[in-house]
C-alpha cells in the first residue's frame, strides 16, 4: 500500500508519498482552511500515486477527527470530510503524535515539538498517548507554549528562550518519568546544548509516523534510546480495529518499509 503523508503546520503544509525522495511543501498560515489544504496538496501531488492518506493535524484529535480548530490556521477543520475531499481512505492524528510515532525506539519516550507552538506526545511500551501540554501554566500567568513556542522565541530572544527550553525539558521529563525525550519541530536545532537523556529528532520522522499509522510494526527494544540518527527502523503497532496507535505485539524482526525522504 502506498501512503501519502501530510504534515500540517502553522507555516507550511508538507507532503511525501511512499517511494518519493523529497517532500513537497506549500505555505500555510491564518488563511489556510481545510479545503484550501486539500486543494494545495492535490495540486502538488498530482503526479504521485497513492492508496491512502495520513494527516498530521496541529490540534486536538479524537477518534481520528479534529475536535478543535487550529490556533495558527484558518477555520473549517472540525467536521471536514477529508475522505470525501481526497477520494481516498484517510487517517488523522495529532501532528506531534505522528512525529512521535516515527521517532520511537522503545521504553517511555516523551516527544516535544518546538515549532509555531509546542507539540507533545508520550509513548509508553508501545502505547501512544497524544498530549496537550502546550497550554498548561508555566510562569507569570503564561503557558509553556508562550515561553518555548515561536512567540516566546520572538519575545525573549534566543538566549533566554534556550534557557526556558532546557528548563521545560527537565521539568516535563521528570514529571512524566520519561526514559528519554525526543526534541523535534522546526526550532529544535536552535537548542545548542541538550540535557542528559534528550536527543534531537528528525522532522522527516513525521512521514515515517504517518506511514506507520497504516502498518502494524514490530515492538522495538524496551531499552532507552541512545544518541544516534533519528530514523528508527521499528515502532509501535497500530490497532487494526480503530486505526489508532495501540499496544504493540511482537511480530518478528522484519523492518517495515518507510517512505524515503
C-alpha positions in Angstrom: 0.0 0.0 0.0 1.3 3.4 -1.0 0.7 6.2 1.6 0.6 9.9 1.2 1.6 11.6 4.4 0.6 15.2 5.0 2.2 17.2 7.8 0.1 20.3 8.5 2.0 23.1 10.3 1.4 26.7 11.2 3.8 28.0 8.4 3.9 25.1 5.9 2.0 22.0 4.8 4.4 19.3 3.7 3.6 16.1 1.8 5.5 12.9 0.9 4.3 9.7 -0.7 5.8 6.2 -0.5 8.7 5.9 -2.9 9.3 9.6 -3.4 12.7 11.1 -2.4 11.8 14.6 -1.4 8.8 16.1 0.4 6.9 18.9 -1.3 5.5 21.9 0.7 3.3 24.9 0.4 2.9 27.9 2.7 0.1 27.8 5.2 -0.8 30.4 7.9 -4.0 32.0 9.2 -5.8 31.8 5.8 -5.2 28.0 5.3 -8.6 26.3 5.7 -9.1 22.6 5.5 -10.5 22.9 1.9 -7.5 25.1 0.9 -5.1 22.5 2.3 -6.8 19.7 0.3 -6.6 21.7 -2.9 -3.0 22.6 -2.3 -1.9 19.0 -1.6 -3.9 17.7 -4.6 -2.1 20.2 -6.8 1.4 19.5 -5.6 1.0 15.7 -5.5 -0.9 15.3 -8.8 1.9 13.2 -10.4 2.2 10.9 -7.3 0.3 7.6 -6.9 -1.0 6.6 -3.5 -3.7 4.4 -2.0 -4.4 6.1 1.4 -3.5 9.2 3.3 -2.2 10.1 6.8 -2.7 13.7 8.1 -0.8 15.2 11.0 -3.1 17.9 12.4 -1.9 20.7 14.7 -4.6 20.5 17.3 -6.9 18.2 19.3 -7.8 14.9 17.5 -10.3 12.4 18.9 -11.2 9.1 17.2 -9.4 10.3 14.1 -11.3 13.6 13.8 -10.2 17.1 14.7 -12.3 18.4 17.6 -11.0 21.9 17.9 -9.9 24.5 15.3 -6.1 25.0 15.0 -4.8 28.2 16.6 -2.5 29.2 13.8 -4.5 28.3 10.7 -7.9 29.2 9.1 -11.2 27.7 10.1 -13.3 24.8 8.9 -11.3 21.9 10.0 -13.7 20.5 12.6 -16.3 18.3 10.8 -14.5 18.4 7.5 -14.8 15.2 5.5 -11.2 14.5 4.4 -12.1 11.1 2.9 -14.7 12.6 0.6 -12.4 15.6 -0.3 -9.5 13.4 -1.2 -11.5 10.4 -2.5 -9.1 8.1 -0.6 -9.1 6.5 2.9 -7.7 9.0 5.4 -6.4 8.8 9.0 -6.0 11.9 11.0 -3.7 12.1 14.0 -2.2 15.0 16.1 0.9 16.2 14.3 3.2 15.8 17.3 1.9 12.3 17.9 2.7 11.4 14.2 6.3 12.6 14.6 6.5 10.7 17.9 5.4 7.5 16.2 8.2 7.9 13.7 10.8 8.7 16.4 10.0 5.9 18.9 12.7 3.5 19.9 11.2 1.8 22.9 10.6 2.4 26.6 9.0 5.6 27.9 9.5 8.3 25.3 8.3 11.9 25.6 8.2 13.8 22.3 8.2 17.6 22.3 7.9 19.6 19.1 9.2 23.2 19.0 7.5 24.9 16.2 4.9 27.6 15.9 3.5 26.2 19.1 4.6 23.3 21.4 3.5 19.8 20.3 3.7 16.9 22.7 3.1 13.1 22.9 4.1 10.3 25.2 4.7 6.6 24.2 5.0 4.0 26.9 6.0 0.5 25.9 4.3 0.9 22.5 1.2 2.7 23.6 0.8 6.2 22.2 -0.9 9.0 24.2 -1.2 12.3 22.3 -0.9 15.2 24.9 -1.7 18.9 25.0 1.0 20.3 27.4 1.4 23.5 25.5 -1.4 25.4 27.2 -0.6 24.3 30.8 0.5 27.2 33.1 4.3 27.7 33.3 5.4 31.1 34.6 4.0 34.5 35.4 0.5 33.6 34.1 1.8 32.3 30.8 1.8 28.8 29.4 4.6 26.5 28.2 3.9 27.5 24.6 4.1 31.2 25.5 7.7 30.6 26.5 9.1 28.0 24.2 6.9 28.4 21.1 7.6 30.8 18.3 6.1 33.7 20.1 8.3 33.1 23.1 11.4 32.9 20.8 10.5 36.3 19.3 9.7 37.9 22.6 12.6 36.6 24.7 15.4 36.3 22.1 17.4 33.1 21.5 19.5 33.1 24.7 16.6 33.4 27.2 14.4 31.2 25.0 17.0 28.4 25.1 17.2 28.7 28.9 13.4 28.2 29.2 13.5 25.3 26.7 16.1 23.5 28.9 14.0 24.2 32.0 10.9 22.8 30.3 12.7 19.7 29.1 13.9 18.9 32.6 10.6 19.6 34.2 8.5 17.6 31.8 10.9 14.6 31.7 10.9 14.4 35.5 7.1 14.9 35.8 6.3 12.2 33.2 9.1 9.9 34.2 10.3 9.5 30.6 13.3 7.4 29.9 14.3 9.9 27.2 13.0 12.9 25.3 13.0 13.5 21.6 13.0 17.1 20.6 11.6 17.9 17.2 9.9 20.7 15.3 11.3 23.5 13.2 13.1 25.3 16.0 14.7 22.3 17.7 18.0 22.8 16.1 18.2 26.2 17.7 18.8 24.5 21.1 22.6 24.1 21.3 23.2 22.1 24.4 20.7 19.4 25.4 20.3 18.0 28.9 21.1 14.3 29.6 18.6 11.8 28.0 17.4 14.3 25.4 18.2 14.0 21.7 17.3 15.9 18.7 14.7 14.3 16.4 14.4 14.5 12.7 11.4 16.3 11.3 11.3 13.7 8.5 10.2 11.2 11.1 6.7 12.7 10.8 6.5 10.9 7.4 7.7 7.6 9.0 5.0 8.0 11.7 2.3 8.7 9.1 3.3 5.5 7.2 3.2 3.5 10.5 -0.4 4.5 11.0 -1.3 2.1 8.2 1.0 -0.7 9.1 1.4 -2.9 12.2 5.1 -2.8 13.0 7.3 -4.9 15.4 7.8 -4.0 19.1 11.1 -2.0 19.4 13.7 -2.7 22.1 12.5 -1.6 25.5 15.9 -0.1 26.3 16.1 3.7 26.3 17.3 5.1 23.0 20.9 6.0 22.6 22.0 9.3 21.0 22.0 8.5 17.3 20.5 9.5 14.0 16.7 9.7 14.4 15.5 7.3 11.8 14.2 4.3 13.7 13.6 1.0 12.0 10.9 -0.1 14.3 7.9 1.4 16.1 4.7 0.8 18.0 1.9 -1.1 16.3 -1.4 0.3 15.1 -4.7 -1.1 16.1 -6.4 -2.7 13.1 -9.8 -2.0 14.5 -9.6 1.7 15.3 -6.7 2.7 13.0 -5.2 4.4 16.0 -1.9 3.5 17.8 -2.4 0.8 20.3 -0.5 -1.8 22.3 2.3 -3.3 20.2 2.8 -7.0 19.7 5.9 -9.0 18.9 5.8 -9.9 15.2 9.4 -10.9 14.4 12.3 -8.8 13.2 11.2 -7.6 9.8 11.7 -3.9 9.2 8.6 -2.1 8.0 9.1 -0.2 4.7 9.1 3.6 5.1 8.7 6.4 2.6 12.1 7.9 1.6 12.7 11.5 2.5 
